[in-house]
Amino acid sequence: MAKSATKTVYVLNGPNLNLLGTREPQIYGHSTLKDVEKLCRKTAEMHGLGVEFRQSNHEGMIVDWLQEAGANKAAGVVLNPGGLTHTSVAIHDAMKAISVPVIETHISNIHAREPWRRHSYVSFAAKAIVCGFGINGYALAIDGIAAMSGKKSKR
């Protein structure tokens, strides 16, 4: 009997998230991007999901990955667009062009920070938004994708 293919969650990280652990730890904490990846893989595994974990400082790469997630019919996308949150119509349009749910995720509460951070082009196209929970927001976003796709947790 053939084993069914594991659905995948794409976890996409935008500019400067490669600097987690050293960049403004008073805002973003001391966890590294590797720590985030471990958390995402552990959480996805509890739901029987796979993970494609990526980071880029380049907007076009994130657009390409969103399109790839759509073409591959991913279970969903956890997207922390970093500073592109506030500027990228291209990411917004890529999100609107795919049929998989995208959860906008931020480590800090962007609504409690500088006024310009409170505007998100990404939010208009996101299925949901998670912010202010530190890196645990990634796990919450994966839990949300699993719930939307009907996956039962192995917890």
Contact map, one row per residue, 1 for C-alpha under 8 A:
11100000000000000000000000000000000000000000000000000000000000000000000000000000000000000000000000000000000000000000000000000000000000000000000000000000000
11110000000000000000000000000000000000000000000000000000000000000000000000000000000000000000000000000000000000000000000000000000000000000000000000000000000
11111000000000000000000000000000000000000000000000000000000000000000000000000000000000000000000000000000000000000000000000000000000000000000000000000000000
01111100000000000000000000000000000000000000000000000000000000000000000000000000000000000000000000000000000000000000000000000000000000000000000000000000000
00111110000000000000000000000000000000000000000000000000000000000000000000000000000000000000000000000000000000000000000000000000000000000000000000000000000
00011111000000000000000000000000000000000000000111000000000000000000000000000000000000000000000000000000000000000000000000000000000000000000000000000000000
00001111100000000000000000000000000000000000000111000000000000000000000001100000000000000000000000000000000000000000000000000000000000000000000000000000000
00000111110000000000000000000000000000000000000011110000000000000000000001110000000000000000000000000000000000000000000000000000000000000000000000000000000
00000011111000000000000000000000000000000001000011110000000000000000000001111100000000000000000000000000000000000000000000000000000000000000010010000000000
00000001111100000000000000000000000000000000000000111100000000000000100001011100000000000000000000000000000000000000000000000000000000000000000000000000000
00000000111110000000000000000000000000010000000000111100000000000000000000001110000000000000000000000000000000000000000000000000000000000000000000000000000
00000000011111000000000000000000000000000000000000001110000001001000000000001111100000000000000000000000000000000000000000000000000000000000000000000000000
00000000001111101000000000000000000000000000000000000111000000000000000000000011110000000000000000000000000000000000000000000000000000000000000000000000000
00000000000111111000000000000000000000000000000000000011111001000000000000000001111100000000000000000000000000000000000000000000000000000000000000000000000
00000000000011111100000000000000000000000000000000000011110000000000000000000000111100000000000000000000000000000000000000000000000000000000000000000000000
00000000000001111111000000000000000000000000000000000000100000000000000000000000010000000000000000000000000000000000000000000000000000000000000000000000000
00000000000011111111000000000000100000000000000000000010000000000000000000000000010000000000000000000000000000000000000000000000000000000000000000000000000
00000000000000111111000000000001100000000000000000000010000000000000000000000000000000000000000000000000000000000000000000000000000000000000000000000000000
00000000000000011111111000000001100000000000000000000000000000000000000000000000000000000000000000000000000000000000000000000000000000000000000000000000000
00000000000000011111111010011111100000000000000000000000000000000000000000000000000000000000000000000000000000000000000000000000000000000000000000000000000
00000000000000000011111110011111100000000000000000000000000000000000000000000000000000000000000000000000000000000000000000000000000000000000000000000000000
00000000000000000011111110000101000000000000000000000000000000000000000000000000000000000000000000000000000000000000000000000000000000000000000000000000000
00000000000000000011111110010000000000000000000000000000000000000000000000000000000000000000000000000000000000000000000000000000000000000000000000000000000
00000000000000000000111111111000000000000000000000000000000000000000000000000000000000000000000000000000000000000000000000000000000000000000000000000000000
00000000000000000001111111111100000000000000000000000000000000000000000000000000000000000000000000000000000000000000000000000000000000000000000000000000000
00000000000000000000000111111000000000000000000000000000000000000000000000000000000000000000000000000000000000000000000000000000000000000000000000000000000
00000000000000000000000111111000000000000000000000000000000000000000000000000000000000000000000000000000000100000000000000000000000000000000000000000000000
00000000000000000001101111111110000000000000000000000000000000000000000000000000000000000000000000000000001100000000000000000000000001000000000000000000000
00000000000000000001100111111110000000000000000000000000000000000000000000000000000000000000000000000000000000000000000000000000000001000000000000000000000
00000000000000000001110010011111000000000000000000000000000000000000000000000000000000000000000000000000000000000000000000000000000000000000000000000000000
00000000000000000001100000011111101100000000000000000000000000000000000000000000000000000000000000000000000000000000000000000000000000100000000000000000000
00000000000000000111110000000111111100000000000000000000000000000000000000000000000000000000000000000000000000000000000000000000000000000000000000000000000
00000000000000001111100000000011111110000000000000000000000000000000000000000000000000000000000000000000000000000000000000000000000000000000000000000000000
00000000000000000000000000000001111111000000000000000000000000000000000000000000000000000000000000000000000000000000000000000000000000000000000000000000000
00000000000000000000000000000011111111100000000000000000000000000000000000000000000000000000000000000000000000000000000000000000000000000000000000000000000
00000000000000000000000000000011111111110000000000000000000000000000000000000000000000000000000000000000000000000000000000000000000000100100000000000000000
00000000000000000000000000000000111111111000000000001000000000000000000000000000000000000000000000000000000000000000000000000000000000000000000000000000000
00000000000000000000000000000000011111111100000000000000000000000000000000000000000000000000000000000000000000000000000000000000000000000000000000000000000
00000000000000000000000000000000001111111110000000000000000000000000000000000000000000000000000000000000000000000000000000000000000000010110000000000000000
00000000001000000000000000000000000111111111000000100000000000000000000000000000000000000000000000000000000000000000000000000000000000000110010000000000000
00000000000000000000000000000000000011111111100001100000000000000000000000000000000000000000000000000000000000000000000000000000000000000000000000000000000
00000000000000000000000000000000000001111111110000000000000000000000000000000000000000000000000000000000000000000000000000000000000000000000000000000000000
00000000000000000000000000000000000000111111111000000000000000000000000000000000000000000000000000000000000000000000000000000000000000000010011000000000000
00000000100000000000000000000000000000011111111111100000000000000000000000000000000000000000000000000000000000000000000000000000000000000000011000000000000
00000000000000000000000000000000000000001111111111000000000000000000000000000000000000000000000000000000000000000000000000000000000000000000000000000000000
00000000000000000000000000000000000000000111111110000000000000000000000000000000000000000000000000000000000000000000000000000000000000000000000000000000111
00000000000000000000000000000000000000000011111110000000000000000000000000000000000000000000000000000000000000000000000000000000000000000000001001000011110
00000110000000000000000000000000000000000001111111000000000000000000000000000000000000000000000000000000000000000000000000000000000000000000000000000010110
00000111100000000000000000000000000000000001111111100000000000000000000000000000000000000000000000000000000000000000000000000000000000000000000001000000000
00000111100000000000000000000000000000001001100111110000000000000000000000000000000000000000000000000000000000000000000000000000000000000000000000000000000
00000001111000000000000000000000000000011001000011111000000000000000000000000000000000000000000000000000000000000000000000000000000000000000000000000000000
00000001111000000000000000000000000000000000000001111100000000000000000000000000000000000000000000000000000000000000000000000000000000000000000000000000000
00000000011100000000000000000000000010000000000000111110000000000000000000000000000000000000000000000000000000000000000000000000000000000000000000000000000
00000000011110000000000000000000000000000000000000011111000000000000000000000000000000000000000000000000000000000000000000000000000000000000000000000000000
00000000000111101100000000000000000000000000000000001111100000000000000000000000000000000000000000000000000000000000000000000000000000000000000000000000000
00000000000011100000000000000000000000000000000000000111111011000000000000000000000000000000000000000000000000000000000000000000000000000000000000000000000
00000000000001110000000000000000000000000000000000000011111000000000000000000000000000000000000000000000000000000000000000000000000000000000000000000000000
00000000000001100000000000000000000000000000000000000001111111000000000000000000000000000000000000000000000000000000000000000000000000000000000000000000000
00000000000001000000000000000000000000000000000000000001111111100000000000000000000100010110000000000000000000000000000000000000000000000000000000000000000
00000000000000000000000000000000000000000000000000000000011111110000000000000000000000000000000000000000000000000000000000000000000000000000000000000000000
00000000000000000000000000000000000000000000000000000001011111111000000000000000000000000000000000000000000000000000000000000000000000000000000000000000000
00000000000101000000000000000000000000000000000000000001011111111100000000000000000000000010000000000000000000000000000000000000000000000000000000000000000
00000000000000000000000000000000000000000000000000000000001111111110000000000000000000000110010000000000000000000000000000000000000000000000000000000000000
00000000000000000000000000000000000000000000000000000000000111111111000000000000000000000000000000000000000000000000000000000000000000000000000000000000000
00000000000100000000000000000000000000000000000000000000000011111111100000000000000000000000000000000000000000000000000000000000000000000000000000000000000
00000000000000000000000000000000000000000000000000000000000001111111110000001000000000000000011001000000000000000000000000000000000000000000000000000000000
00000000000000000000000000000000000000000000000000000000000000111111111000000000000000000000010011000000000000000000000000000000000000000000000000000000000
00000000000000000000000000000000000000000000000000000000000000011111111100000000000000000000000000000000000000000000000000000000000000000000000000000000000
00000000010000000000000000000000000000000000000000000000000000001111111111011000000000000000000001010000000000000000000000000000000000000000000000000000000
00000000000000000000000000000000000000000000000000000000000000000111111111000000000000000000000001110000000000000000000000000000000000000000000000000000000
00000000000000000000000000000000000000000000000000000000000000000011111111000000000000000000000001000000000000000000000000000000000000000000000000000000000
00000000000000000000000000000000000000000000000000000000000000000001111111000000000000000000000000000000000000000000000000000000000000000000000000000000000
00000000000000000000000000000000000000000000000000000000000000000000111111100000000000000000000000110000000000000000000000000000000000000000000000000000000
00000011110000000000000000000000000000000000000000000000000000000000111111111000000000000000000000010000000000000000000000000000000000000000000000000000000
00000011100000000000000000000000000000000000000000000000000000000000000011111000000000000000000000011000000000000000000000000000000000000000000011001000000
00000001110000000000000000000000000000000000000000000000000000000000100001111100000000000000000000011110000000000000000000000000000000000000000010000000000
00000000111100000000000000000000000000000000000000000000000000000100100001111110000000000000000000011110000000000000000000000000000000000000000010000000000
00000000111100000000000000000000000000000000000000000000000000000000000000011111000000000000000000000111100000000000000000000000000000000100110000000000000
00000000001110000000000000000000000000000000000000000000000000000000000000001111100000000000000000000111100000000000000000000000000000000000000000000000000
00000000000111000000000000000000000000000000000000000000000000000000000000000111110000000000000000000001110000000000000000000000000000000000000000000000000
00000000000111100000000000000000000000000000000000000000000000000000000000000011111110000000000000000001100000000000000000000000000000000000000000000000000
00000000000011111000000000000000000000000000000000000000000000000000000000000001111110000000000000000000010000000000000000000000000000000000000000000000000
00000000000001100000000000000000000000000000000000000000000000000000000000000000111111100000000000000000000000000000000000000000000000000000000000000000000
00000000000001100000000000000000000000000000000000000000001000000000000000000000111111110000000000000000000000000000000000000000000000000000000000000000000
00000000000000000000000000000000000000000000000000000000000000000000000000000000111111110000000000000000000000000000001111000000000000000000000000000000000
00000000000000000000000000000000000000000000000000000000000000000000000000000000001111110000000000000000000000000001111111000000000000000000000000000000000
00000000000000000000000000000000000000000000000000000000000000000000000000000000001111111000000000000000000000000000000110000000000000000000000000000000000
00000000000000000000000000000000000000000000000000000000001000000000000000000000000111111111000000000000000000000000000011000000000000000000000000000000000
00000000000000000000000000000000000000000000000000000000000000000000000000000000000000111111100000000000000000000000000011000000000000000000000000000000000
00000000000000000000000000000000000000000000000000000000001000100000000000000000000000011111110000000000000000000000000000000000000000000000000000000000000
00000000000000000000000000000000000000000000000000000000001001100000000000000000000000011111111000000000000000000000000001000000000000000000000000000000000
00000000000000000000000000000000000000000000000000000000000000000000000000000000000000011111111100000000000000000000000011011000000000000000000000000000000
00000000000000000000000000000000000000000000000000000000000000000000000000000000000000001111111110000000000000000000000000001000000000000000000000000000000
00000000000000000000000000000000000000000000000000000000000000100110000000000000000000000111111111000000000000000000000000000000000000000000000000000000000
00000000000000000000000000000000000000000000000000000000000000000100000000000000000000000011111111000100000000000000000001001100000000000000000000000000000
00000000000000000000000000000000000000000000000000000000000000000000000000000000000000000001111111100000000000000000000000001000000000000000000000000000000
00000000000000000000000000000000000000000000000000000000000000000010000000000000000000000000111111100000000000000000000000000000000000000000000000000000000
00000000000000000000000000000000000000000000000000000000000000000110111000000000000000000000011111110000000000000000000000000000000000000000000000000000000
00000000000000000000000000000000000000000000000000000000000000000000010010000000000000000000000111111000000000000000000000000000000000000000000000000000000
00000000000000000000000000000000000000000000000000000000000000000000110011111000000000000000000001111100000000000000000000000000000000000000000000000000000
00000000000000000000000000000000000000000000000000000000000000000000000000111000000000000000000000111110000000000000000000000110000000000000000010000000000
00000000000000000000000000000000000000000000000000000000000000000000000000011110000000000000001000011111000000000000000000001111000000000000000000000000000
00000000000000000000000000000000000000000000000000000000000000000000000000011110000000000000000000001111100000000000000000000111110000000000100010000000000
00000000000000000000000000000000000000000000000000000000000000000000000000000111100000000000000000000111110000000000000001100111110000000000000000000000000
00000000000000000000000000000000000000000000000000000000000000000000000000000111100000000000000000000011111000000000000000000000111000001100100000000000000
00000000000000000000000000000000000000000000000000000000000000000000000000000001010000000000000000000001111111000000000000000000011101001000000000000000000
00000000000000000000000000010000000000000000000000000000000000000000000000000000000000000000000000000000111110000000000000000000001111111000000000000000000
00000000000000000000000000110000000000000000000000000000000000000000000000000000000000000000000000000000011111000000000000000000001111000000000000000000000
00000000000000000000000000000000000000000000000000000000000000000000000000000000000000000000000000000000011111111000000000000000001110000000000000000000000
00000000000000000000000000000000000000000000000000000000000000000000000000000000000000000000000000000000010111111100110000000000001100000000000000000000000
00000000000000000000000000000000000000000000000000000000000000000000000000000000000000000000000000000000000011111110110000000000000000000000000000000000000
00000000000000000000000000000000000000000000000000000000000000000000000000000000000000000000000000000000000011111100010000000000000000000000000000000000000
00000000000000000000000000000000000000000000000000000000000000000000000000000000000000000000000000000000000011111110110000000000000000000000000000000000000
00000000000000000000000000000000000000000000000000000000000000000000000000000000000000000000000000000000000001111111110000000000000000000000000000000000000
00000000000000000000000000000000000000000000000000000000000000000000000000000000000000000000000000000000000000101111111000000000000000000000000000000000000
00000000000000000000000000000000000000000000000000000000000000000000000000000000000001000000000000000000000000000111111000000000000000000000000000000000000
00000000000000000000000000000000000000000000000000000000000000000000000000000000000001000000000000000000000001101111111100000000000000000000000000000000000
00000000000000000000000000000000000000000000000000000000000000000000000000000000000001000000000000000000000001111111111100000000000000000000000000000000000
00000000000000000000000000000000000000000000000000000000000000000000000000000000000011000000000000000000000000000011111110000000000000000000000000000000000
00000000000000000000000000000000000000000000000000000000000000000000000000000000000011100000000000000000000000000000111111110000000000000000000000000000000
00000000000000000000000000000000000000000000000000000000000000000000000000000000000011111001000000000000000000000000001111111000000000000000000000000000000
00000000000000000000000000000000000000000000000000000000000000000000000000000000000011011011001000000001000000000000000111111100000000000000000000000000000
00000000000000000000000000000000000000000000000000000000000000000000000000000000000000000000000000000001000000000000000111111101100000000000000000000000000
00000000000000000000000000000000000000000000000000000000000000000000000000000000000000000001000000000000000000000000000111111100000000000000000000000000000
00000000000000000000000000000000000000000000000000000000000000000000000000000000000000000001101100000100000000000000000011111110000000000000000000000000000
00000000000000000000000000000000000000000000000000000000000000000000000000000000000000000000001000001111000000000000000001111111100000000000000000000000000
00000000000000000000000000000000000000000000000000000000000000000000000000000000000000000000000000001111000000000000000000001111100000000000000000000000000
00000000000000000000000000000000000000000000000000000000000000000000000000000000000000000000000000000111000000000000000000100111110000000000000000000000000
00000000000000000000000000000000000000000000000000000000000000000000000000000000000000000000000000000011100000000000000000100111111000000000000000000000000
00000000000000000000000000000000000000000000000000000000000000000000000000000000000000000000000000000011110000000000000000000001111110001101100000000000000
00000000000000000000000000000000000000000000000000000000000000000000000000000000000000000000000000000000111111000000000000000000111111001000000000000000000
00000000000000000000000000000000000000000000000000000000000000000000000000000000000000000000000000000000011111000000000000000000011111001000000000000000000
00000000000000000000000000000000000000000000000000000000000000000000000000000000000000000000000000000000001110000000000000000000011111111000000000000000000
00000000000000000000000000011000000000000000000000000000000000000000000000000000000000000000000000000000011100000000000000000000001111111000000000000000000
00000000000000000000000000000010000100000000000000000000000000000000000000000000000000000000000000000000001000000000000000000000000011111110000000000000000
00000000000000000000000000000000000000100000000000000000000000000000000000000000000000000000000000000000001000000000000000000000000011111111000000000000000
00000000000000000000000000000000000000000000000000000000000000000000000000000000000000000000000000000000111000000000000000000000011111111111100000000000000
00000000000000000000000000000000000100110000000000000000000000000000000000000100000000000000000000000000100000000000000000000000010000111111110000000000000
00000000000000000000000000000000000000110010000000000000000000000000000000000000000000000000000000000000000000000000000000000000000000111111111000000000000
00000000000000000000000000000000000000000000000000000000000000000000000000000000000000000000000000000000000000000000000000000000010000011111111100000000000
00000000000000000000000000000000000000000000000000000000000000000000000000000100000000000000000000000010100000000000000000000000010000001111111110000000000
00000000100000000000000000000000000000010011000000000000000000000000000000000100000000000000000000000000000000000000000000000000000000000111111111000000000
00000000000000000000000000000000000000000011001000000000000000000000000000000000000000000000000000000000000000000000000000000000000000000011111111100000000
00000000000000000000000000000000000000000000000000000000000000000000000000000000000000000000000000000000000000000000000000000000000000000001111111110000000
00000000100000000000000000000000000000000000000000000000000000000000000000111000000000000000000000001010000000000000000000000000000000000000111111111000000
00000000000000000000000000000000000000000000001010000000000000000000000000100000000000000000000000000000000000000000000000000000000000000000011111111111000
00000000000000000000000000000000000000000000000000000000000000000000000000000000000000000000000000000000000000000000000000000000000000000000001111111111000
00000000000000000000000000000000000000000000000000000000000000000000000000000000000000000000000000000000000000000000000000000000000000000000000111111110000
00000000000000000000000000000000000000000000000000000000000000000000000000100000000000000000000000000000000000000000000000000000000000000000000011111110000
00000000000000000000000000000000000000000000000000000000000000000000000000000000000000000000000000000000000000000000000000000000000000000000000001111111000
00000000000000000000000000000000000000000000001100000000000000000000000000000000000000000000000000000000000000000000000000000000000000000000000001111111100
00000000000000000000000000000000000000000000001000000000000000000000000000000000000000000000000000000000000000000000000000000000000000000000000001100111110
00000000000000000000000000000000000000000000011100000000000000000000000000000000000000000000000000000000000000000000000000000000000000000000000000000011111
00000000000000000000000000000000000000000000011100000000000000000000000000000000000000000000000000000000000000000000000000000000000000000000000000000001111
00000000000000000000000000000000000000000000010000000000000000000000000000000000000000000000000000000000000000000000000000000000000000000000000000000000111
